[in-house]
Amino acid sequence: MKKLFTLIGIALLSLLLVVGCGKNNAVPPQHNDQEPPAVIDPDEVTIDPAEDPAGEPGTSSEEPIDENDLTPTPQVKQQKYPVVLYFPDSDLMRTYRVKTEVAVKDKKQLPKAALEAWLAGPQHKELTGLVHDDVVIEYVQDVGGVAHVSFSKEIQDIKIGLDGELLFAEQVAMIMQQFGYEQTQLLVEGKVVETLFEYFYTKDPISAKDPDSYRWVEEMDPREIVLQNTAFRIYEPAPGAVVKDKVVIRGMAQVFEAAFQYEFKVGDKIVSEGYTMASEGAPGWGEFEIVIELGNVTGNTGTVVIYETSMKDGSRLNELAIPVTIAK
């Protein structure tokens, strides 16, 4: 009996212990539906200052980047501007003005873009370019009001002769003139060089001429050159042309101080001679016209001879003969 009471006492004591532990572990009632705020350690917080346009963290007004947004980034559109380029004719006799358009994103790029269009060559079939596609315009820079134009080193591989070099420098200077530069300094890889090619001196800036001294390509003379050498280009008469009463010689000359001589021979006899002047002296090409009256000249054929006279020894230079047939 005593043993039974002992067992009952132990059971009651165990029951009391279970009830007490349940009260201590009970979850207290919640009075709102929100979770309690998390505890943040300030030392663990990092903010990217780049997110804040003012440079202070935590004040960014930019929208978060949507990685799924495939909308392309807006591009700056190019705008076309009118420019004037300068090109020589296929015989390198005269430079002509050509109106065209170039497209750039920023108007400050216009001088360089105009030169690049010039390097690409003319669209007009009667004009020609002077350089090949390997040449690059590195930059155009304003230095004290002088346009500094830098070419890649390939420019020095070009062989265009003295006449071509003069035209090259002239055309670059004229293209720059429309952008407010009266002088242009030519450079190779950013450096001033004594000669850009072989002959023409390029250590000093090149001065632009009056744009109105150049014809527009639409004003190009349609006449065909029938005979030529290094100093003379003849439009008429063609070799062997039939003449009567007079011989009219029209053409262009590139001669010192624009002056040169002529004579008309029948056989070995000189029946007329004199001198004349072109409208422009070398290195430019000047136009000229000579009229020789035949009078009582007899014979089947004659020859017009034009030439320069050497200032050194009086010898004939660049002599050009034009045979003609004399009508009876």
GIVEN-V41530 format. One line per field, one symbol per residue. ss: DSSP state (A for helix, B for strand, O for the rest). psi: psi as a letter, one per 20 degrees, with the letter a starting at -180 (. if undefined). Layout:
# GIVEN-V41530
ss = ???
psi = ???
This chain:
# GIVEN-V41530
ss = OAAAAAAAAAAAAAAAAAAAAAAAOOOOOOOOOOOOOOOOOAAAOOOOAAAOOOOOOOOOOOOOOOOOOOOOOOOOOOBBBBBBBBBBBOOOOOBBBBBBBBBBOOAAAAAAAAAAAAAOOOOOOOBBOOOOOOOOBBBBBBBOOBBBBBBOAAAAAOOOAAAAAAAAAAAAAAAAAOOOOOBBBBBBOOBOOOBOOOOOBOOOOBBOOOAAAOBBAAAOOOOOOOBBOOOBBBBBOOOOBBBOOBBBBBBBBOOAAABBBBBBBBOOBBBBBBBBBOOOOOOOOBBBBBBBBOOOOOOOBBBBBBBBBOOOOOOBBBBBBBBBBBOO
psi = ghhghggggggghgghhggghhhhjppqqpiriqqqqqppohiipppohhiohijpqjkpjqqqpoiiojpqppqpqqqpqprprpqrrijkhqpqqppaqqpqhphhiggghghhhghirqhphirqrirrihppogrpqonkipooopqriihiipojrgghgggggghghhghhijjoiqpppqoljqpqgphdhgppjhqqppqaphiipqqhijppiqppiqqaiiqppgqqqpjqpqpgqppppbqqnqpkjqrrrqpqocjpoiqrarrqriqrqjrpqqrppoophckpqrhqrpppqrqppigjjrpqlpppoqqppq.
